Amino acid sequence: MAVRRDKENYYLDIAQTVLERGTCLRRNFGAIIVNNDEIVSSGYNGAPRGRQNCIDTGVCVREKLQIPRGERYEVCRSVHAEANAIISASRKEMLGGTLYLVGKDARTGQYVENPSSCSMCKRLVINAGISRVVVRLNEQDYKVIPVTDWIENDESMLGVFGY
């Protein structure tokens, strides 16, 4: 008898399929927002509508400038998967929901190590009213992040006011 896939991995599998539409030359992410056991929206990383994608130009500006992961996202052509999923849904649909996120290296196909939303996407997730984020670590394992952690541990305050 086949073992039924647990619900978290089921939704992560769907987010992983969404990432296949990503257009980044470095890393592709897929995100889905689920509320009350229904998929509200999905998103993957890619250039804004009407602009050329990195896979079309053959150039990743961040890579060309040797910008490390986690820094200077304003240089990137892409809108992140989380942001695309959020702008495709109404806040009412997202309140209390879960964002599922999967990232893979565009060249190797390996899962992104220590996946996390960037600081701007964290702010979007918080304002969207999403309650938790589930990130895939490998084919079976995942990490659940309560969004309240992002609210209480505000990285934008590091080095400010004595922190």
Secondary structure, DSSP 8 states (H G I E B T S, - for coil): ------HHHHHHHHHHHHHTT---SSEEEEEEEEETTEEEEEEE-B--TTS--HHHHT--HHHHTT--TTS-GGG-S-B-HHHHHHHTS-HHHHTT-EEEEEEEETTT--B-SS----HHHHHHHHHHT--EEEEESSSS-EEEEEHHHHHHS-GGGTTSTT-
